[in-house]
């Protein structure tokens, strides 16, 4: 997605002198500053060709194999599989399925307290597995939980098991990095790895000037991490160089001018960014209520 710098190594030898001059020239492949351009929005309230509406937009995850973007809805206690091209709703998995999910390794079903605050989703392409994280925000008795989804005999994703997260966990963002094949979770300014099988979280780290993290995903090579976050009332989409844990210069975009008021999730599909707006203040019937914004990058 982002332009690379090219370096030219040139050796010049001066006749009669044992001197070599090494000249380093570095020039950006594309000198124009990148900018976002809104391509379209995808309606979720209701979904295209459906009477079903998202009640509160939270996280997302993209599954290239199915060309599906999954959206999480905490108030609706549900997740939705959506066609990112047409916006059509493919499937909905609701609270009954979450509550019947068995505990990983054996134990009682999840029950009614673990799907009250569904926050984020992530897709592990190496193992063809989806993860759903719930938190504790704003719901009395909510228990933070990691759910795992795998394909059944028909090839469709189904909830397979859950792990109870430590008290107070509230992972508002999650994403899988194909470079190191680790799952990462984030909240506020903190990012850490998470392993489902051991139910263990790694040490936290931060990216300077990235706070209010509400969504994350990774480039297909794992070099870049895409973050949907906010700084006070400013809504941002930021590209982070994951190796250095720093913002890529010129790649932090303010989303407010496009109408986004609560950036909750981000996916990169092809050459476009998909950002979910979780703002609850729009009236019912407004096509931008909990809409999915689709951006091109120009420049």
URZI-V49722 format. One record per residue. N is the residue number from 0. RES is the residue in three letters. SS is DSSP state (H for helix, E for strand, L for the rest). PSI is psi in degrees with one decimal (none if undefined). D_FIRST is the distance of its C-alpha to the first C-alpha in Angstrom with 2 decimals. Layout:
N|RES|SS|PSI|D_FIRST + N|RES|SS|PSI|D_FIRST
This chain:
0|UNK|L|-52.5|0.00 + 1|UNK|L|148.7|3.81 + 2|UNK|L|144.1|6.65 + 3|UNK|L|150.6|9.19 + 4|UNK|E|139.6|12.86 + 5|UNK|E|142.2|15.39 + 6|UNK|E|132.6|18.95 + 7|UNK|E|125.7|22.10 + 8|UNK|E|120.9|25.25 + 9|UNK|E|126.8|28.42 + 10|UNK|E|127.2|32.03 + 11|UNK|E|125.6|34.84 + 12|UNK|E|130.7|38.47 + 13|UNK|L|123.8|41.39 + 14|UNK|L|136.7|44.53 + 15|UNK|L|-1.7|47.40 + 16|UNK|L|137.1|45.34 + 17|UNK|L|58.5|43.79 + 18|UNK|L|133.9|40.81 + 19|UNK|E|129.7|37.19 + 20|UNK|E|119.3|34.61 + 21|UNK|E|117.7|31.05 + 22|UNK|E|125.4|28.70 + 23|UNK|E|121.4|25.16 + 24|UNK|E|126.5|22.92 + 25|UNK|E|127.4|19.42 + 26|UNK|E|136.7|17.40 + 27|UNK|E|142.5|13.81 + 28|UNK|L|-27.8|12.26 + 29|UNK|L|108.0|11.58 + 30|UNK|L|-15.1|14.17 + 31|UNK|L|139.5|13.65 + 32|UNK|L|135.5|12.86 + 33|UNK|L|150.9|10.09 + 34|UNK|E|156.1|12.02 + 35|UNK|E|145.1|12.32 + 36|UNK|E|125.3|14.44 + 37|UNK|E|121.3|16.47 + 38|UNK|E|-47.4|16.63 + 39|UNK|E|172.9|19.37 + 40|UNK|E|151.4|20.98 + 41|UNK|E|123.6|22.39 + 42|UNK|L|139.0|25.91 + 43|UNK|E|-2.6|27.16 + 44|UNK|E|80.5|30.62 + 45|UNK|L|171.4|31.78 + 46|UNK|E|158.0|29.25 + 47|UNK|E|128.8|29.22 + 48|UNK|L|24.5|32.50 + 49|UNK|L|160.4|33.73 + 50|UNK|L|0.6|36.06 + 51|UNK|L|136.1|34.15 + 52|UNK|E|147.1|32.35 + 53|UNK|L|139.8|30.28 + 54|UNK|L|-28.5|32.50 + 55|UNK|L|107.5|30.04 + 56|UNK|E|133.9|26.27 + 57|UNK|E|-98.0|24.90 + 58|UNK|E|-179.5|22.27 + 59|UNK|E|163.6|20.05 + 60|UNK|E|139.3|18.79 + 61|UNK|E|132.2|17.04 + 62|UNK|E|98.8|18.87 + 63|UNK|L|-35.7|17.17 + 64|UNK|L|-35.5|20.58 + 65|UNK|L|-4.6|22.19 + 66|UNK|L|54.1|19.38 + 67|UNK|E|137.9|20.71 + 68|UNK|E|126.1|19.57 + 69|UNK|E|137.3|22.35 + 70|UNK|E|139.9|23.48 + 71|UNK|E|141.3|26.00 + 72|UNK|E|106.8|29.01 + 73|UNK|L|-45.4|31.29 + 74|UNK|L|-33.4|34.12 + 75|UNK|L|-9.5|34.16 + 76|UNK|L|50.7|34.05 + 77|UNK|E|164.3|31.90 + 78|UNK|E|153.1|28.53 + 79|UNK|E|137.5|27.33 + 80|UNK|E|123.0|25.47 + 81|UNK|E|143.5|23.81 + 82|UNK|E|117.4|22.37 + 83|UNK|L|-11.8|18.99 + 84|UNK|L|-51.3|19.73 + 85|UNK|L|-21.8|23.35 + 86|UNK|L|1.0|23.70 + 87|UNK|E|141.0|26.77 + 88|UNK|E|120.8|28.11 + 89|UNK|E|-46.1|28.55 + 90|UNK|E|157.8|30.32 + 91|UNK|E|133.1|31.54 + 92|UNK|E|117.6|32.70 + 93|UNK|L|-169.3|35.10 + 94|UNK|H|-33.7|37.21 + 95|UNK|H|-40.2|39.82 + 96|UNK|H|-41.2|37.44 + 97|UNK|H|-44.2|36.12 + 98|UNK|H|-24.4|39.70 + 99|UNK|L|-2.5|40.91 + 100|UNK|L|128.7|38.29 + 101|UNK|E|156.1|40.16 + 102|UNK|E|143.0|39.50 + 103|UNK|L|129.1|37.77 + 104|UNK|L|-3.1|40.59 + 105|UNK|L|148.3|43.19 + 106|UNK|L|-175.4|44.59 + 107|UNK|L|158.0|44.94 + 108|UNK|E|162.7|42.58 + 109|UNK|L|-37.6|40.14 + 110|UNK|H|-166.2|42.43 + 111|UNK|H|-1.9|41.86 + 112|UNK|H|-4.8|40.53 + 113|UNK|L|-3.8|37.18 + 114|UNK|L|21.2|35.24 + 115|UNK|L|-17.2|36.22 + 116|UNK|L|62.4|33.00 + 117|UNK|E|122.8|30.05 + 118|UNK|E|-46.5|27.05 + 119|UNK|E|164.0|23.92 + 120|UNK|E|156.3|22.66 + 121|UNK|E|148.8|20.54 + 122|UNK|E|122.8|20.08 + 123|UNK|E|103.7|20.85 + 124|UNK|L|-29.1|19.62 + 125|UNK|L|-34.3|21.79 + 126|UNK|L|6.8|24.90 + 127|UNK|L|55.8|24.00 + 128|UNK|E|138.1|25.14 + 129|UNK|E|146.3|24.53 + 130|UNK|E|143.8|25.61 + 131|UNK|E|128.8|26.97 + 132|UNK|E|133.0|28.02 + 133|UNK|E|156.8|30.79 + 134|UNK|L|-151.3|32.13 + 135|UNK|L|-2.8|35.22 + 136|UNK|L|130.1|34.42 + 137|UNK|L|8.1|37.03 + 138|UNK|L|113.4|38.89 + 139|UNK|L|129.7|42.17 + 140|UNK|L|1.3|42.52 + 141|UNK|L|136.3|38.90 + 142|UNK|L|122.4|38.09 + 143|UNK|L|137.5|34.56 + 144|UNK|E|147.3|33.50 + 145|UNK|E|123.3|30.82 + 146|UNK|E|143.9|31.09 + 147|UNK|E|136.9|29.90 + 148|UNK|E|132.4|29.37 + 149|UNK|E|165.6|29.85 + 150|UNK|E|143.0|30.64 + 151|UNK|L|-169.7|34.27 + 152|UNK|L|-23.4|36.20 + 153|UNK|L|-4.2|34.90 + 154|UNK|L|4.2|31.25 + 155|UNK|L|145.8|30.61 + 156|UNK|E|135.8|29.40 + 157|UNK|E|152.8|32.34 + 158|UNK|E|125.2|33.05 + 159|UNK|E|-37.7|34.50 + 160|UNK|E|171.0|35.33 + 161|UNK|E|158.4|34.83 + 162|UNK|E|131.5|35.09 + 163|UNK|E|126.4|36.68 + 164|UNK|L|161.7|34.64 + 165|UNK|L|150.1|36.47 + 166|UNK|L|132.5|38.15 + 167|UNK|L|-8.9|36.02 + 168|UNK|L|136.9|32.64 + 169|UNK|L|70.1|30.35 + 170|UNK|L|95.1|26.80 + 171|UNK|L|-9.2|25.04 + 172|UNK|E|148.4|21.61 + 173|UNK|E|150.7|20.76 + 174|UNK|E|155.4|18.01 + 175|UNK|E|130.3|18.07 + 176|UNK|E|116.4|16.19 + 177|UNK|L|-17.1|16.04 + 178|UNK|L|-52.4|16.28 + 179|UNK|L|-0.9|19.67 + 180|UNK|L|41.3|20.41 + 181|UNK|E|150.3|21.67 + 182|UNK|E|133.6|21.87 + 183|UNK|E|145.8|21.27 + 184|UNK|E|153.2|22.97 + 185|UNK|E|153.7|23.02 + 186|UNK|E|138.0|25.39 + 187|UNK|E|-110.8|25.96 + 188|UNK|L|-5.4|24.61 + 189|UNK|E|135.6|25.18 + 190|UNK|E|142.1|22.91 + 191|UNK|E|161.5|24.51 + 192|UNK|E|158.5|24.40 + 193|UNK|E|132.3|26.66 + 194|UNK|E|120.7|28.50 + 195|UNK|L|-44.8|30.07 + 196|UNK|L|-41.9|32.82 + 197|UNK|L|-9.4|34.24 + 198|UNK|L|40.6|33.31 + 199|UNK|E|137.7|32.41 + 200|UNK|E|142.0|29.91 + 201|UNK|L|-178.8|28.79 + 202|UNK|L|150.5|29.11 + 203|UNK|L|152.0|27.12 + 204|UNK|E|165.4|24.65 + 205|UNK|L|157.0|23.05 + 206|UNK|L|122.7|20.12 + 207|UNK|L|133.2|21.66 + 208|UNK|L|11.0|21.48 + 209|UNK|L|113.6|20.06 + 210|UNK|L|170.1|22.98 + 211|UNK|L|45.4|24.00 + 212|UNK|E|124.9|21.48 + 213|UNK|E|-7.3|21.71 + 214|UNK|E|147.8|18.65 + 215|UNK|E|152.2|16.06 + 216|UNK|E|178.1|13.83 + 217|UNK|E|155.0|11.58 + 218|UNK|L|164.3|8.51 + 219|UNK|L|-20.6|10.18 + 220|UNK|L|-2.2|10.85 + 221|UNK|L|1.9|12.04 + 222|UNK|L|-39.2|10.57 + 223|UNK|E|143.9|9.26 + 224|UNK|E|130.4|11.60 + 225|UNK|E|130.2|11.18 + 226|UNK|E|128.5|14.60 + 227|UNK|E|122.0|16.68 + 228|UNK|E|177.0|19.63 + 229|UNK|E|148.7|22.29 + 230|UNK|E|100.2|24.21 + 231|UNK|L|-122.0|27.58 + 232|UNK|L|0.9|27.07 + 233|UNK|E|122.0|23.61 + 234|UNK|E|133.2|20.93 + 235|UNK|E|145.8|17.50 + 236|UNK|E|119.9|13.95 + 237|UNK|E|139.3|12.71 + 238|UNK|E|127.3|9.96 + 239|UNK|E|131.1|12.17 + 240|UNK|E|110.1|12.16 + 241|UNK|L|-29.7|14.35 + 242|UNK|L|-40.1|16.33 + 243|UNK|L|-9.3|17.57 + 244|UNK|L|42.9|17.65 + 245|UNK|E|154.6|16.56 + 246|UNK|E|133.8|14.35 + 247|UNK|E|124.0|11.53 + 248|UNK|E|129.7|13.37 + 249|UNK|E|-0.5|12.66 + 250|UNK|E|47.3|10.43 + 251|UNK|E|116.6|13.43 + 252|UNK|E|133.6|14.32 + 253|UNK|E|128.1|17.90 + 254|UNK|L|-13.1|18.41 + 255|UNK|H|-41.9|22.17 + 256|UNK|H|-19.0|22.24 + 257|UNK|H|-4.1|20.83 + 258|UNK|L|-2.9|23.70 + 259|UNK|L|128.9|22.19 + 260|UNK|L|-9.6|24.93 + 261|UNK|L|79.6|24.14 + 262|UNK|E|117.0|20.51 + 263|UNK|E|-20.8|21.20 + 264|UNK|E|154.5|18.30 + 265|UNK|E|136.2|14.57 + 266|UNK|E|147.8|12.76 + 267|UNK|E|117.5|9.44 + 268|UNK|E|114.9|10.87 + 269|UNK|L|-125.8|9.27 + 270|UNK|L|20.4|6.89 + 271|UNK|E|147.7|9.21 + 272|UNK|E|135.9|10.35 + 273|UNK|E|118.5|14.01 + 274|UNK|E|127.7|16.18 + 275|UNK|E|130.7|19.85 + 276|UNK|E|118.5|22.52 + 277|UNK|L|11.6|25.53 + 278|UNK|L|130.2|27.79 + 279|UNK|L|-5.0|31.32 + 280|UNK|L|-10.5|33.08 + 281|UNK|L|147.4|32.47 + 282|UNK|L|156.5|35.45 + 283|UNK|L|137.6|35.78 + 284|UNK|L|-17.2|34.97 + 285|UNK|L|122.6|32.24 + 286|UNK|L|-15.4|29.30 + 287|UNK|L|1.2|26.90 + 288|UNK|L|115.6|28.74 + 289|UNK|L|35.7|26.31 + 290|UNK|L|159.8|23.84 + 291|UNK|E|118.5|20.30 + 292|UNK|E|134.3|18.06 + 293|UNK|E|121.8|15.22 + 294|UNK|E|141.8|12.71 + 295|UNK|E|155.8|10.60 + 296|UNK|E|125.4|8.38 + 297|UNK|E|158.6|10.38 + 298|UNK|L|none|11.23
